[in-house]
């Protein structure tokens, strides 16, 4: 998996990804990432990439030209590499994800969908956003990480990259962990415990010490259902409706 992030702050992206599990996955060549500076593609001698929006209003808007040229350059590099490597997907459109509060809210299902791609491009806006005309030409997916506004698209892009990377085979040491965490089967994850057996007068549930794997799995399933009902009733109702239909 190769992630391309188009941004005004490339150091922010690479420093954020150069840690923990993602760092190890990149060192092993399982995933790759590059941050491409949009300023490198502006025609302005002062590297200006923004201007006032037509119609007035507060703030500045990222201009179409540098965003378009940057995107086209990355898409061209991707296609050249595919052709040189003789890959079957040569000519296949690469998804360009614009992270914006106006997009579809990101979830685990979307992460699984993105994880099937060989390469993804993320476009990070700033200021008051990006000229609509270039978005219409290059963006394939509008994605939000929640109903709130951030200063730019870098943090959302890193959130999505992290979630997608965990689903790429080989990134996690234990592939099963990606399948048993929150939102698998539409439920939140069950509570977890480690040593010591008693901490602050709180004991580990005895069932987890029983050695009976079947009963442990039954307990975990029950706890997942109860936790989802308590903390995310919206997810619980969705899960219950789907579960009832399958009965």
Backbone as CSV, one residue per row, in Angstrom:
resi,resn,N_x,N_y,N_z,CA_x,CA_y,CA_z,C_x,C_y,C_z
1,UNK,0.847,-1.184,0.000,0.000,0.000,0.000,0.887,1.239,0.000
2,UNK,0.572,2.171,-0.885,1.355,3.404,-1.007,0.405,4.584,-0.787
3,UNK,0.698,5.392,0.237,-0.101,6.574,0.544,0.626,7.828,0.054
4,UNK,-0.085,8.662,-0.686,0.460,9.931,-1.162,-0.376,11.046,-0.526
5,UNK,0.263,11.940,0.215,-0.466,13.007,0.895,-0.040,14.347,0.313
6,UNK,-0.987,15.050,-0.288,-0.733,16.363,-0.873,-1.064,17.409,0.182
7,UNK,-0.072,18.194,0.568,-0.211,19.027,1.758,0.663,20.267,1.677
8,UNK,0.362,21.248,2.517,1.229,22.409,2.676,2.231,22.193,3.803
9,UNK,2.055,21.098,4.548,2.908,20.822,5.703,3.408,19.377,5.671
10,UNK,4.317,19.064,4.755,4.807,17.684,4.608,5.499,17.147,5.853
11,UNK,6.203,17.991,6.594,6.896,17.514,7.798,5.899,17.024,8.841
12,UNK,4.761,17.669,8.909,3.724,17.263,9.860,3.244,15.850,9.552
13,UNK,3.080,15.546,8.281,2.612,14.219,7.875,3.656,13.158,8.184
14,UNK,4.879,13.372,7.743,5.895,12.338,7.871,6.294,12.108,9.326
15,UNK,6.325,13.166,10.129,6.651,12.964,11.541,5.529,12.219,12.249
16,UNK,4.283,12.441,11.812,3.158,11.756,12.419,3.105,10.283,12.069
17,UNK,3.580,9.924,10.891,3.536,8.528,10.450,4.790,7.743,10.835
18,UNK,5.834,8.462,11.215,7.115,7.821,11.481,7.223,7.356,12.937
19,UNK,6.212,6.654,13.408,6.213,6.160,14.775,5.546,4.791,14.843
20,UNK,5.876,4.046,15.881,5.160,2.838,16.281,4.945,1.840,15.143
21,UNK,3.732,1.316,15.048,3.410,0.248,14.102,3.611,0.698,12.658
22,UNK,3.202,1.931,12.340,3.338,2.401,10.962,4.806,2.521,10.562
23,UNK,5.629,2.987,11.477,7.058,3.099,11.179,7.652,1.732,10.868
24,UNK,7.326,0.740,11.693,7.853,-0.604,11.467,7.354,-1.176,10.141
25,UNK,6.098,-0.897,9.804,5.545,-1.392,8.543,6.242,-0.743,7.351
26,UNK,6.600,0.528,7.470,7.306,1.203,6.381,8.736,0.702,6.269
27,UNK,9.370,0.447,7.396,10.734,-0.083,7.371,10.780,-1.461,6.719
28,UNK,9.710,-2.205,6.864,9.637,-3.547,6.261,9.099,-3.508,4.842
29,UNK,8.721,-2.330,4.359,8.249,-2.196,2.988,6.818,-2.654,2.767
30,UNK,6.070,-2.873,3.851,4.688,-3.316,3.704,3.795,-2.161,3.266
31,UNK,4.061,-0.992,3.829,3.381,0.221,3.376,4.435,1.270,3.039
32,UNK,4.044,2.208,2.187,4.907,3.323,1.821,4.101,4.607,1.944
33,UNK,4.791,5.698,2.204,4.106,6.979,2.311,5.020,8.099,1.853
34,UNK,4.428,9.070,1.199,5.167,10.272,0.837,4.257,11.477,1.031
35,UNK,4.847,12.574,1.483,4.123,13.840,1.618,4.628,14.779,0.536
36,UNK,3.731,15.237,-0.309,4.088,16.079,-1.446,3.661,17.506,-1.147
37,UNK,4.611,18.418,-1.224,4.342,19.821,-0.903,3.649,20.516,-2.073
38,UNK,2.430,20.943,-1.856,1.655,21.610,-2.910,2.338,22.901,-3.341
39,UNK,3.054,23.544,-2.433,3.734,24.803,-2.781,4.763,24.607,-3.891
40,UNK,5.297,23.409,-4.014,6.303,23.154,-5.050,5.717,23.265,-6.451
41,UNK,4.404,23.325,-6.561,3.764,23.328,-7.880,3.083,24.650,-8.210
42,UNK,3.247,25.649,-7.349,2.679,26.953,-7.667,3.536,27.683,-8.692
43,UNK,2.909,28.508,-9.500,3.626,29.312,-10.491,4.030,30.665,-9.923
44,UNK,3.606,30.946,-8.707,3.919,32.223,-8.067,5.349,32.198,-7.531
45,UNK,6.100,33.231,-7.799,7.509,33.255,-7.414,7.699,33.289,-5.897
46,UNK,6.670,33.695,-5.186,6.741,33.730,-3.725,6.117,32.479,-3.104
47,UNK,5.817,31.492,-3.943,5.215,30.216,-3.513,3.840,30.410,-2.885
48,UNK,3.149,31.412,-3.336,1.790,31.665,-2.846,0.836,30.636,-3.433
49,UNK,-0.030,30.092,-2.603,-0.973,29.073,-3.065,-2.420,29.444,-2.739
50,UNK,-2.643,30.640,-2.171,-3.985,31.015,-1.750,-4.333,32.420,-2.206
51,UNK,-5.615,32.728,-2.199,-6.084,34.063,-2.562,-7.466,34.269,-1.947
52,UNK,-7.962,35.521,-2.057,-9.270,35.828,-1.496,-10.369,35.154,-2.313
53,UNK,-11.421,34.683,-1.661,-12.521,34.049,-2.396,-13.391,35.079,-3.101
54,UNK,-13.854,34.746,-4.300,-14.819,35.595,-4.981,-16.101,35.657,-4.172
55,UNK,-16.711,36.825,-4.153,-17.947,36.993,-3.407,-17.728,37.471,-1.990
56,UNK,-16.441,37.587,-1.594,-16.129,38.069,-0.264,-16.210,36.982,0.785
57,UNK,-16.020,37.375,2.014,-16.031,36.434,3.121,-14.693,36.384,3.817
58,UNK,-14.709,35.798,4.990,-13.487,35.740,5.785,-12.547,34.657,5.267
59,UNK,-11.254,34.884,5.470,-10.273,33.846,5.163,-9.833,33.810,3.721
60,UNK,-8.894,32.904,3.463,-8.312,32.720,2.143,-8.684,31.338,1.610
61,UNK,-8.529,31.175,0.310,-8.901,29.926,-0.352,-7.706,29.407,-1.138
62,UNK,-7.442,28.108,-1.044,-6.365,27.525,-1.831,-6.745,27.537,-3.307
63,UNK,-5.810,27.945,-4.143,-6.073,28.120,-5.566,-6.058,26.794,-6.329
64,UNK,-6.718,26.804,-7.451,-6.878,25.578,-8.232,-5.574,25.110,-8.878
65,UNK,-4.799,26.035,-9.442,-3.632,25.661,-10.241,-2.613,24.808,-9.503
66,UNK,-2.099,25.228,-8.335,-1.092,24.383,-7.666,-1.646,23.041,-7.220
67,UNK,-2.900,23.017,-6.785,-3.506,21.752,-6.362,-3.645,20.813,-7.552
68,UNK,-4.089,21.338,-8.670,-4.266,20.515,-9.869,-2.939,19.975,-10.371
69,UNK,-1.938,20.850,-10.507,-0.642,20.417,-11.025,0.027,19.403,-10.100
70,UNK,-0.119,19.591,-8.805,0.445,18.652,-7.838,-0.227,17.285,-7.979
71,UNK,-1.544,17.281,-8.060,-2.283,16.021,-8.195,-1.932,15.307,-9.488
72,UNK,-1.873,16.046,-10.573,-1.560,15.438,-11.863,-0.152,14.855,-11.879
73,UNK,0.785,15.533,-11.207,2.160,15.035,-11.163,2.224,13.695,-10.417
74,UNK,1.505,13.599,-9.303,1.501,12.354,-8.532,0.804,11.245,-9.308
75,UNK,-0.316,11.562,-9.932,-1.023,10.566,-10.735,-0.163,10.072,-11.891
76,UNK,0.587,10.979,-12.503,1.471,10.601,-13.596,2.581,9.676,-13.113
77,UNK,3.156,9.983,-11.953,4.210,9.134,-11.390,3.678,7.740,-11.077
78,UNK,2.458,7.677,-10.563,1.851,6.386,-10.241,1.678,5.555,-11.500
79,UNK,1.178,6.167,-12.551,0.927,5.441,-13.787,2.232,4.978,-14.436
80,UNK,3.252,5.815,-14.401,4.548,5.432,-14.970,5.140,4.232,-14.225
81,UNK,5.031,4.259,-12.903,5.566,3.169,-12.111,4.813,1.876,-12.384
82,UNK,3.502,1.961,-12.533,2.700,0.776,-12.827,3.096,0.170,-14.167
83,UNK,3.292,1.027,-15.156,3.660,0.537,-16.479,5.053,-0.084,-16.468
84,UNK,5.984,0.549,-15.752,7.346,0.022,-15.675,7.383,-1.331,-14.967
85,UNK,6.528,-1.472,-13.948,6.498,-2.718,-13.187,5.618,-3.778,-13.844
86,UNK,4.955,-3.393,-14.933,4.083,-4.335,-15.619,2.892,-4.768,-14.801
87,UNK,2.383,-3.871,-13.957,1.263,-4.212,-13.092,-0.042,-4.241,-13.868
88,UNK,-0.907,-5.143,-13.485,-2.181,-5.308,-14.180,-3.075,-4.080,-14.051
89,UNK,-2.928,-3.361,-12.931,-3.832,-2.232,-12.717,-3.383,-0.966,-13.433
90,UNK,-2.397,-1.068,-14.332,-1.992,0.098,-15.117,-3.211,0.653,-15.842
91,UNK,-3.425,1.940,-15.696,-4.580,2.580,-16.316,-5.779,2.659,-15.393
92,UNK,-5.724,1.923,-14.279,-6.820,1.966,-13.317,-6.804,3.302,-12.578
93,UNK,-7.953,3.979,-12.470,-7.995,5.263,-11.765,-7.571,5.126,-10.309
94,UNK,-6.752,6.054,-9.850,-6.344,6.082,-8.448,-7.300,6.966,-7.673
95,UNK,-7.733,6.505,-6.528,-8.679,7.280,-5.739,-7.977,8.469,-5.095
96,UNK,-8.596,9.632,-5.229,-8.094,10.863,-4.626,-9.086,11.273,-3.546
97,UNK,-8.651,11.219,-2.302,-9.529,11.457,-1.157,-9.320,12.875,-0.639
98,UNK,-10.387,13.655,-0.652,-10.343,15.010,-0.089,-10.960,14.946,1.300
99,UNK,-10.162,15.232,2.313,-10.656,15.175,3.690,-11.315,16.508,4.033
100,UNK,-12.615,16.449,4.311,-13.420,17.652,4.493,-14.621,17.346,5.372
101,UNK,-15.075,18.297,6.195,-16.279,18.080,6.997,-17.519,17.819,6.143
102,UNK,-17.446,18.148,4.858,-18.587,17.959,3.965,-18.662,16.545,3.388
103,UNK,-17.686,15.709,3.723,-17.641,14.370,3.149,-18.448,13.353,3.919
104,UNK,-18.488,12.141,3.387,-19.117,11.013,4.060,-18.280,10.646,5.279
105,UNK,-18.930,10.376,6.397,-18.201,10.119,7.638,-17.447,8.785,7.560
106,UNK,-16.183,8.856,7.853,-15.299,7.691,7.809,-15.694,6.677,8.866
107,UNK,-15.682,5.394,8.491,-15.963,4.326,9.438,-15.138,3.098,9.069
108,UNK,-15.302,2.020,9.833,-14.489,0.822,9.618,-14.769,0.196,8.257
109,UNK,-16.008,0.249,7.835,-16.354,-0.312,6.525,-15.611,0.423,5.411
110,UNK,-15.512,1.738,5.533,-14.786,2.515,4.534,-13.296,2.201,4.596
111,UNK,-12.771,1.997,5.803,-11.363,1.630,5.950,-11.080,0.322,5.227
112,UNK,-11.974,-0.636,5.380,-11.810,-1.923,4.709,-11.854,-1.763,3.194
113,UNK,-12.694,-0.866,2.721,-12.788,-0.614,1.281,-11.493,0.002,0.758
114,UNK,-10.981,1.009,1.462,-9.745,1.668,1.042,-8.553,0.714,1.100
115,UNK,-8.570,-0.229,2.048,-7.447,-1.150,2.218,-7.284,-2.086,1.028
116,UNK,-8.286,-2.179,0.175,-8.211,-3.028,-1.005,-7.442,-2.357,-2.149
117,UNK,-7.203,-1.051,-2.023,-6.484,-0.313,-3.062,-4.978,-0.506,-2.925
118,UNK,-4.271,-0.365,-4.039,-2.811,-0.436,-4.014,-2.205,0.911,-3.646
119,UNK,-2.859,1.995,-4.050,-2.356,3.342,-3.786,-3.536,4.265,-3.510
120,UNK,-3.327,5.226,-2.622,-4.338,6.226,-2.302,-3.688,7.601,-2.244
121,UNK,-4.403,8.583,-2.734,-3.937,9.967,-2.659,-4.860,10.727,-1.712
122,UNK,-4.265,11.469,-0.780,-5.030,12.305,0.140,-4.736,13.773,-0.168
123,UNK,-5.785,14.555,-0.300,-5.656,15.981,-0.551,-6.059,16.730,0.709
124,UNK,-5.114,17.495,1.266,-5.353,18.211,2.524,-5.590,19.696,2.249
125,UNK,-6.755,20.161,2.589,-7.071,21.574,2.434,-6.626,22.381,3.639
126,UNK,-6.629,23.693,3.462,-6.317,24.621,4.556,-7.074,25.912,4.322
127,UNK,-6.962,26.820,5.267,-7.666,28.094,5.195,-9.176,27.835,5.111
128,UNK,-9.830,28.396,4.098,-11.271,28.185,3.928,-11.576,27.043,2.965
129,UNK,-10.549,26.269,2.619,-10.760,25.144,1.728,-10.031,25.316,0.406
130,UNK,-10.560,24.671,-0.637,-9.916,24.643,-1.951,-10.928,25.055,-3.011
131,UNK,-10.450,25.749,-4.029,-11.292,26.173,-5.152,-12.115,24.987,-5.671
132,UNK,-13.418,25.162,-5.730,-14.333,24.082,-6.095,-14.025,23.488,-7.455
133,UNK,-13.512,24.292,-8.372,-13.300,23.814,-9.734,-12.268,22.690,-9.821
134,UNK,-11.223,22.774,-9.013,-10.227,21.711,-9.062,-10.728,20.472,-8.324
135,UNK,-11.520,20.663,-7.286,-12.095,19.506,-6.592,-12.959,18.699,-7.548
136,UNK,-13.727,19.387,-8.377,-14.597,18.702,-9.339,-13.800,17.880,-10.342
137,UNK,-12.561,18.279,-10.609,-11.752,17.594,-11.619,-10.928,16.433,-11.071
138,UNK,-10.488,16.517,-9.815,-9.528,15.510,-9.347,-10.032,14.595,-8.231
139,UNK,-11.003,15.030,-7.462,-11.416,14.260,-6.277,-12.377,13.134,-6.644
140,UNK,-12.124,11.962,-6.078,-13.038,10.820,-6.265,-13.849,10.536,-5.007
141,UNK,-13.293,10.876,-3.826,-13.972,10.582,-2.559,-13.864,11.786,-1.620
142,UNK,-15.001,12.203,-1.076,-15.043,13.248,-0.056,-15.279,12.554,1.290
143,UNK,-14.321,12.708,2.225,-14.384,11.947,3.472,-14.186,12.865,4.672
144,UNK,-15.017,12.670,5.686,-14.926,13.408,6.943,-14.630,12.435,8.070
145,UNK,-13.918,12.903,9.111,-13.722,12.045,10.281,-14.660,12.446,11.411
146,UNK,-15.567,13.370,11.167,-16.523,13.750,12.200,-17.098,15.128,11.955
147,UNK,-18.151,15.424,12.675,-18.862,16.682,12.480,-18.262,17.802,13.315
148,UNK,-17.047,18.173,12.948,-16.367,19.300,13.575,-15.341,19.822,12.577
149,UNK,-14.793,21.003,12.840,-13.879,21.642,11.895,-12.480,21.727,12.493
150,UNK,-11.473,21.323,11.712,-10.074,21.412,12.111,-9.373,22.473,11.272
151,UNK,-8.129,22.780,11.614,-7.402,23.809,10.884,-6.920,23.339,9.516
152,UNK,-6.872,22.040,9.311,-6.423,21.523,8.025,-6.720,20.046,7.901
153,UNK,-6.375,19.483,6.761,-6.699,18.093,6.481,-5.637,17.097,6.876
154,UNK,-4.524,17.567,7.438,-3.426,16.661,7.747,-3.782,15.630,8.829
155,UNK,-4.346,16.092,9.925,-4.712,15.158,10.998,-5.748,14.138,10.540
156,UNK,-6.825,14.549,9.864,-7.769,13.548,9.344,-7.113,12.552,8.391
157,UNK,-6.217,13.033,7.540,-5.539,12.127,6.610,-4.738,11.078,7.366
158,UNK,-4.051,11.490,8.427,-3.262,10.543,9.204,-4.151,9.559,9.951
159,UNK,-5.315,10.021,10.410,-6.259,9.119,11.074,-6.700,8.017,10.113
160,UNK,-7.055,8.419,8.894,-7.524,7.444,7.904,-6.396,6.495,7.510
161,UNK,-5.203,7.031,7.305,-4.057,6.194,6.937,-3.778,5.165,8.023
162,UNK,-3.855,5.577,9.273,-3.619,4.652,10.381,-4.648,3.524,10.370
163,UNK,-5.924,3.884,10.223,-6.988,2.876,10.240,-6.879,1.918,9.059
164,UNK,-6.533,2.440,7.893,-6.409,1.606,6.697,-5.180,0.710,6.795
165,UNK,-4.075,1.258,7.277,-2.825,0.497,7.351,-2.971,-0.739,8.212
166,UNK,-3.735,-0.653,9.289,-3.909,-1.786,10.187,-4.559,-2.977,9.499
167,UNK,-5.237,-2.715,8.387,-5.929,-3.775,7.659,-5.080,-4.362,6.533
168,UNK,-3.917,-3.781,6.293,-3.020,-4.293,5.260,-2.297,-5.523,5.816
169,UNK,-2.352,-6.659,5.138,-1.713,-7.882,5.645,-0.247,-7.667,6.001
170,UNK,0.127,-8.103,7.201,1.504,-8.011,7.632,1.825,-6.812,8.488
171,UNK,0.941,-5.801,8.512,1.213,-4.600,9.299,1.145,-4.916,10.789
172,UNK,0.112,-5.628,11.215,-0.006,-6.036,12.614,0.694,-7.376,12.812
173,UNK,1.339,-7.528,13.949,2.009,-8.795,14.236,1.013,-9.942,14.323
174,UNK,-0.163,-9.650,14.866,-1.204,-10.657,14.987,-2.385,-10.215,14.139
175,UNK,-2.545,-10.815,12.961,-3.595,-10.391,12.049,-4.984,-10.539,12.660
176,UNK,-5.115,-11.435,13.637,-6.419,-11.643,14.261,-6.890,-10.398,15.003
177,UNK,-5.937,-9.596,15.510,-6.312,-8.425,16.291,-7.088,-7.418,15.477
178,UNK,-6.830,-7.373,14.169,-7.569,-6.444,13.314,-9.002,-6.886,13.123
179,UNK,-9.278,-8.150,13.387,-10.610,-8.691,13.166,-11.434,-8.785,14.437
180,UNK,-10.821,-8.519,15.605,-11.536,-8.689,16.864,-11.658,-7.398,17.646
181,UNK,-11.354,-6.267,17.018,-11.418,-5.004,17.721,-12.781,-4.348,17.536
182,UNK,-12.929,-3.156,18.110,-14.194,-2.452,18.025,-14.672,-2.322,16.583
183,UNK,-15.990,-2.470,16.414,-16.704,-2.332,15.150,-16.665,-3.585,14.297
184,UNK,-15.869,-4.596,14.688,-15.980,-5.860,13.976,-17.348,-6.454,14.284
185,UNK,-18.060,-6.902,13.265,-19.411,-7.427,13.408,-20.382,-6.370,13.918
186,UNK,-20.006,-5.086,13.831,-20.910,-4.025,14.233,-20.981,-3.763,15.721
187,UNK,-20.089,-4.367,16.512,-20.107,-4.209,17.964,-18.794,-3.613,18.467
188,UNK,-18.855,-2.974,19.644,-17.642,-2.500,20.289,-16.878,-3.675,20.882
189,UNK,-15.596,-3.465,21.093,-14.768,-4.539,21.641,-15.099,-4.789,23.118
190,UNK,-14.956,-6.025,23.543,-15.167,-6.409,24.935,-14.053,-5.839,25.817
191,UNK,-14.276,-5.716,27.147,-13.230,-5.223,28.042,-12.058,-6.197,28.122
192,UNK,-10.860,-5.653,28.301,-9.635,-6.452,28.337,-8.940,-6.296,29.685
193,UNK,-8.203,-7.318,30.101,-7.503,-7.294,31.391,-6.121,-7.922,31.235
194,UNK,-5.179,-7.458,32.085,-3.830,-8.023,32.102,-3.377,-8.171,33.553
195,UNK,-2.139,-8.589,33.762,-1.602,-8.744,35.107,-1.404,-7.376,35.764
196,UNK,-1.566,-7.274,37.073,-1.825,-8.348,38.048,-3.300,-8.742,38.095
197,UNK,-3.559,-9.864,38.738,-4.925,-10.356,38.816,-5.821,-9.491,39.669
198,UNK,-5.241,-8.776,40.639,-5.994,-7.845,41.477,-5.276,-6.505,41.475
199,UNK,-6.000,-5.460,41.189,-5.429,-4.104,41.151,-6.466,-3.142,41.706
200,UNK,-6.066,-2.342,42.710,-6.986,-1.426,43.389,-8.234,-2.173,43.873
201,UNK,-8.018,-3.366,44.392,-9.096,-4.220,44.915,-10.078,-4.683,43.839
202,UNK,-9.695,-4.542,42.588,-10.548,-4.994,41.487,-9.950,-6.260,40.888
203,UNK,-10.755,-7.317,40.837,-10.273,-8.593,40.330,-10.599,-8.780,38.853
204,UNK,-9.743,-9.521,38.173,-10.021,-9.926,36.793,-11.219,-10.876,36.831
205,UNK,-12.181,-10.741,35.921,-13.322,-11.661,35.892,-12.851,-13.114,35.888
206,UNK,-13.358,-13.917,36.799,-12.903,-15.309,36.940,-12.994,-16.120,35.656
207,UNK,-13.966,-15.838,34.807,-14.132,-16.615,33.576,-12.883,-16.561,32.719
208,UNK,-12.145,-15.432,32.774,-10.952,-15.288,31.949,-9.785,-16.126,32.463
209,UNK,-9.903,-16.607,33.688,-8.854,-17.432,34.282,-9.221,-18.909,34.254
210,UNK,-10.360,-19.219,33.689,-10.881,-20.590,33.749,-10.188,-21.550,32.793
211,UNK,-9.648,-21.027,31.705,-9.046,-21.894,30.696,-10.066,-22.508,29.750
212,UNK,-11.331,-22.208,29.955,-12.398,-22.714,29.087,-12.601,-21.717,27.944
213,UNK,-12.001,-21.984,26.798,-12.003,-21.030,25.693,-13.409,-20.755,25.154
214,UNK,-14.239,-21.763,25.149,-15.606,-21.568,24.653,-16.367,-20.592,25.536
215,UNK,-16.243,-20.788,26.862,-16.934,-19.893,27.781,-16.356,-18.480,27.733
216,UNK,-15.046,-18.391,27.534,-14.409,-17.071,27.404,-14.967,-16.331,26.196
217,UNK,-15.090,-17.033,25.078,-15.621,-16.401,23.869,-17.073,-15.983,24.060
218,UNK,-17.844,-16.827,24.738,-19.240,-16.475,25.010,-19.330,-15.239,25.895
219,UNK,-18.454,-15.185,26.916,-18.438,-14.019,27.811,-18.054,-12.759,27.054
220,UNK,-17.042,-12.867,26.218,-16.599,-11.692,25.454,-17.690,-11.197,24.512
221,UNK,-18.378,-12.121,23.880,-19.472,-11.748,22.989,-20.565,-11.009,23.763
222,UNK,-20.920,-11.542,24.925,-21.941,-10.916,25.761,-21.518,-9.517,26.194
223,UNK,-20.247,-9.388,26.577,-19.742,-8.095,27.015,-19.722,-7.078,25.868
224,UNK,-19.401,-7.553,24.666,-19.425,-6.663,23.501,-20.821,-6.108,23.271
225,UNK,-21.811,-6.980,23.385,-23.201,-6.551,23.186,-23.615,-5.556,24.262
226,UNK,-23.304,-5.869,25.524,-23.682,-4.983,26.619,-22.982,-3.635,26.522
227,UNK,-21.691,-3.649,26.173,-20.939,-2.397,26.073,-21.452,-1.535,24.922
228,UNK,-21.784,-2.157,23.825,-22.305,-1.408,22.684,-23.652,-0.787,23.036
229,UNK,-24.499,-1.545,23.710,-25.817,-1.039,24.104,-25.688,0.151,25.047
230,UNK,-24.711,0.100,25.943,-24.520,1.157,26.926,-23.869,2.399,26.332
231,UNK,-22.814,2.206,25.549,-22.002,3.343,25.107,-22.343,3.850,23.721
232,UNK,-22.840,2.972,22.861,-23.204,3.385,21.506,-24.561,2.792,21.134
233,UNK,-25.637,3.305,21.730,-26.966,2.750,21.439,-27.324,2.806,19.962
234,UNK,-26.757,3.763,19.235,-27.021,3.841,17.795,-26.473,2.610,17.083
235,UNK,-25.249,2.207,17.442,-24.663,1.005,16.853,-25.409,-0.251,17.300
236,UNK,-25.821,-0.238,18.559,-26.528,-1.410,19.088,-27.832,-1.642,18.336
237,UNK,-28.588,-0.575,18.097,-29.859,-0.714,17.388,-29.636,-1.221,15.968
238,UNK,-28.589,-0.726,15.320,-28.276,-1.172,13.973,-27.888,-2.649,13.983
239,UNK,-27.045,-3.031,14.958,-26.627,-4.431,15.059,-27.823,-5.332,15.351
240,UNK,-28.692,-4.907,16.268,-29.834,-5.740,16.636,-30.775,-5.949,15.455
241,UNK,-31.014,-4.885,14.695,-31.893,-5.012,13.528,-31.321,-5.981,12.489
242,UNK,-30.006,-5.869,12.247,-29.368,-6.763,11.292,-29.333,-8.198,11.819
243,UNK,-29.093,-8.340,13.132,-29.049,-9.657,13.753,-30.411,-10.336,13.672
244,UNK,-31.483,-9.571,13.932,-32.840,-10.130,13.884,-33.207,-10.587,12.482
245,UNK,-32.731,-9.845,11.482,-33.048,-10.226,10.094,-32.382,-11.533,9.698
246,UNK,-31.232,-11.801,10.327,-30.493,-13.021,9.975,-30.993,-14.246,10.705
247,UNK,-31.881,-14.055,11.681,-32.401,-15.185,12.457,-33.394,-16.009,11.628
